[in-house]
Amino acid sequence: MQKLYQQLFLYDKNDEFSNKLLRSRIKYAKKHIGKKNLNDMISFAIELYWSGHFYMIKKWLRQGMKESPEIMGKYAYESLP
């Protein structure tokens, strides 16, 4: 699965795949929080976090995945607000 995502991101020159995946993650996160609890600040924070998260994943994949997926997962987890 790791190689599949690496190839998808490497050949996704216009970021169509990654943008669609990013939008789906943001939509899921907002739905999970629920309309009652979602305000402009939370919506902003969700989009900011996921956009940064996807940027770092793409960078990691395009630079040859020097860190293990476990290390990247640890970094992502520890960066949660």
Stockholm file with secondary structure:
# STOCKHOLM 1.0

chainA/1-81         MQKLYQQLFLYDKNDEFSNKLLRSRIKYAKKHIGKKNLNDMISFAIELYWSGHFYMIKKWLRQGMKESPEIMGKYAYESLP
#=GR chainA/1-81 SS CHHHHHHHHHTCTTCHHHHHHHHHHHHHHHHHHCTTTCCHHHHHHHHHHHHHHHHHHHHHHHTTCCSCHHHHHHHHHHTCC
#=GC SS_cons        CHHHHHHHHHTCTTCHHHHHHHHHHHHHHHHHHCTTTCCHHHHHHHHHHHHHHHHHHHHHHHTTCCSCHHHHHHHHHHTCC
//
